[in-house]
Amino acid sequence: MSSFKVEVTHGFESPEELLEDDGVLVLISPYLKSVLGHIDFSKSGYYLLSEAEYNSENIDNILNYIKTL
């Protein structure tokens, strides 16, 4: 886990741009799903957060997903 670099953006970059810039995983807010309808979230590199994950401080599911990468 120590080899992961985390960046938080303000949403100016598209998810595709973030993956092109050496990104491995882009976390997507559930509230942006409709705006980003052109993205196939089943593809590697995207993790669509549930509302519960987005609104809580519990990141266990995200960490478990990262461990599988």
N, C-alpha and C positions, 0 to 999 in steps of 0.2 A: 504494500500500500504506500510505502514511502516514495516510490518512484512516480506516483501520480502528481501532476501539476494541476492545480485548480485555478480557474479564472472565472470571475463573475463579470458579466457584461451588463450593459444597460439596455440591451435589445436593439442596438443600432446595426449589429451584424446579423446576417441571415444565418440560420443553422448550417447551411451548406458552407458558408465562408468560415465558420468556426471549425468545421471538420477539415477544411483545406489547410488551415493554419496549424497543422500538427495536432489537431484535436482527435481524441479517441472516443469521447462520449459527450453528447450534448443533452443536458436535462431540459425538457420542454415543459413549461407551465401548462396545466390543463386549460387555462383560460386563453391560451394562444392557439389551441388546436384548430379552431375554426378559421383563424387568420392564416394558418400555415397548412391549409388543406392540400396544397400541392406536394407535400412531403409524404413519402411512404415511411411511416414511423416503425414499420416492421423491419426495416433495413438496419443493419449494424451501425452503431454510432449514435442512435437516438433513443432516449429513454423518456417516454411520456409519463410525467408525474400524475398520480391520482390527486384528487382534491385533498384527501387526508394527508398525503405525503407533502404536498405543497404548503398546507396550512399548519403543519406540525413541525416539531423539531426532531422527530424520529426519522432517522435516515438508514435504519437497519436494512430495508429492502434495497436501497440504492447501493449500500456497501456490499451486500450479498451479490448483487448484479455485477458490480465492478470486479469482485473476486473471480467471477466466471470468465472474464475477458482474458 
